[in-house]
């Protein structure tokens, strides 16, 4: 019997390198709607409602990390559908460029890329009773943008709401089987859906996914090297120190997956 991670496990802040910190701060404040929590010495912390969601570290001249393992996207989960509708209204008015919009059955999602080509998802979950026990139906269909805009009403956008959290992290990996062996068998997450050797989705506590991974742009690839705008680490948040120690023991100190993606284990 394998050990399972605590059902209350979630994900937390994502740490990235960027080529120009000032450019990135402008983008994340004005386009995404995050607030700057701290800034100094080439680093900045951003979040919503005082909660840190993103840590940026400047690496001048860094180029996009395409073709390597690393971050596919991080996903900001807003509390209500009206919040996502209000964000979409802001994107339309202020000409924020989207790269996609999808209905995933379990959620509704909007996609972007920042100036360093880091992938971003902003999404809202459908009510859990709508999809619980049916996560295998998770897929990709066209999103009804008009209906989503109507859900936002006439609300003036003043940034992402205080209840925004990091809902999941989607990784680029070299091999799906190795990824399953690590995040399922060692970390203790459950596989909720898998697309053969192309992609896998894993979670704690029956959520649709806290960690996604795919090989679409990275099959057999090495980790992104220094000099690229890359994922430095993401955060897995377990409910208490006892659970953290249990997971660390299973990992035998290895806080980096087989594709070189680093993470930290934290408690609330």
Secondary structure, 3 states (H helix, E strand, C coil): CCCCCCCCCEECCEEEEECCHHHHHHHHHHHHCCEEEEEECCEEEEEECCEEEEEEEECCCCEECCCCEEEEEEEEECCCHHHHHHHHHHHHHHCCCCCEEEECCCEEEEEEECCCCCEEEEEEECCHHHHCCCHHHCCCEECCHHHHHHHHCCCCCCCCCCCCEEEEEEEECCCHHHHHHHHHHHHCCEEEEEECCCEEEEECCCCCCCEEEECCCCCCCCECCCCEECEEEEEEEECCHHHHHHHHHHHCCCCECCCCCEEEEEEC
